[in-house]
């Protein structure tokens, strides 16, 4: 008797995405796929189109052309709030929290909107506080926290309730090396424990190299490379367009 064939689909598939702002081309024929459970880095110089791509994938901005599939379903025209409820989550370059609420309340608000039936919101909040080492800060407000902890709260709020795909927009920027290492370990733990697919935008390649096995490079509004950190570090196109020299490749 033949073993059953298991058919898998990408968590995210971007096909021919274009976006123009008047005469300015922000994205041109961008295509790639991310497997379920994969942790992928997205890099490129300022103005390459990384944030625009996140805005389109999360549904905050419509593409001029192209198609987006989420676990095999076309979501190109799906509103952003429905994408969030389906488990497509993101953070922002500038941390956005409710300053008048405590850490636990910030996470609880998000969880109450997206927690699946049968799961207790209080249990979900407690689990996130523990996983992100935020239990000692649970009753504090954002203004009392370090930048690293504010970023943890934003990640916790993003994944609260239901998350299948997490897009992190420079969540490691501004942190010390030690803080970044701790947050990376926590993100990878969430990936393993919850099966969350992760796409990370970051500029420090040494940080990404310790976090991901695959990098996608955007330059001049399109994908110019896709491979392992070692392959990217030695790709002539990437070196010329983004890194400058081989010596800088993983610094």
WOPE-V712964 format. One record per pair of residues at least 24 apart in sequence whose ideal C-beta (glycine too) atoms are under 6 Angstrom apart, sorted by the first residue. I is the first residue (numbers start at 1). J is the second residue. D is the distance in Angstrom with one decimal. If there is no record, write none. Layout:
I|J|D / I|J|D
This chain:
9|71|6.0 / 9|72|3.7 / 10|34|5.9 / 10|35|5.8 / 11|36|4.3 / 11|71|5.9 / 11|165|5.4 / 11|197|4.1 / 12|165|5.9 / 13|69|4.1 / 14|68|5.8 / 15|66|5.8 / 15|67|4.5 / 16|66|4.2 / 17|63|5.0 / 17|66|3.6 / 18|64|4.7 / 18|65|4.2 / 18|66|5.6 / 19|52|5.8 / 19|63|5.4 / 19|64|5.1 / 20|64|4.9 / 25|221|5.2 / 26|52|4.6 / 26|221|5.9 / 27|52|5.8 / 27|221|5.2 / 28|221|4.5 / 28|222|4.7 / 29|222|5.9 / 30|222|6.0 / 30|223|5.7 / 32|216|5.5 / 36|197|5.6 / 37|195|5.7 / 37|197|5.8 / 38|197|5.8 / 39|191|5.6 / 39|198|4.5 / 39|212|5.1 / 40|199|5.2 / 40|212|5.9 / 40|214|5.0 / 41|200|5.1 / 41|208|4.1 / 41|212|4.2 / 41|215|4.5 / 42|199|5.8 / 42|201|4.9 / 42|216|5.2 / 43|215|5.9 / 43|217|5.5 / 44|217|5.8 / 44|218|3.6 / 44|219|5.5 / 45|242|5.4 / 48|218|4.1 / 48|219|5.4 / 49|218|5.3 / 49|221|4.9 / 50|201|5.0 / 50|218|5.7 / 54|167|5.4 / 54|169|5.7 / 58|90|5.0 / 59|83|4.6 / 85|114|5.7 / 87|162|4.9 / 87|163|5.3 / 87|164|3.4 / 88|165|4.9 / 89|158|4.2 / 89|159|5.9 / 89|163|4.6 / 89|166|5.2 / 90|167|4.0 / 91|154|5.0 / 91|158|5.4 / 91|168|5.3 / 91|169|5.6 / 91|171|5.4 / 92|169|5.5 / 93|169|5.1 / 93|170|4.9 / 95|150|4.8 / 95|154|5.1 / 97|142|4.5 / 97|153|5.9 / 99|142|5.3 / 102|139|5.1 / 102|141|5.9 / 103|134|5.7 / 103|137|5.0 / 103|138|5.3 / 103|140|5.8 / 103|153|5.3 / 104|138|4.4 / 106|153|5.7 / 106|157|5.5 / 107|156|4.9 / 107|157|5.4 / 107|160|5.2 / 110|157|4.3 / 110|160|4.0 / 111|160|3.8 / 111|161|4.4 / 114|161|3.0 / 114|162|4.7 / 115|161|4.1 / 116|162|5.6 / 128|156|4.4 / 128|160|6.0 / 132|156|5.1 / 132|186|5.6 / 147|174|5.5 / 148|175|5.4 / 148|179|4.2 / 163|196|5.4 / 165|197|4.8 / 166|196|5.1 / 166|198|5.0 / 167|199|4.9 / 168|200|4.7 / 169|201|5.0 / 170|201|5.6 / 172|202|5.6 / 172|207|5.7 / 180|207|5.6 / 184|211|5.0 / 205|250|5.3 / 206|250|5.3 / 206|251|6.0 / 209|250|5.5
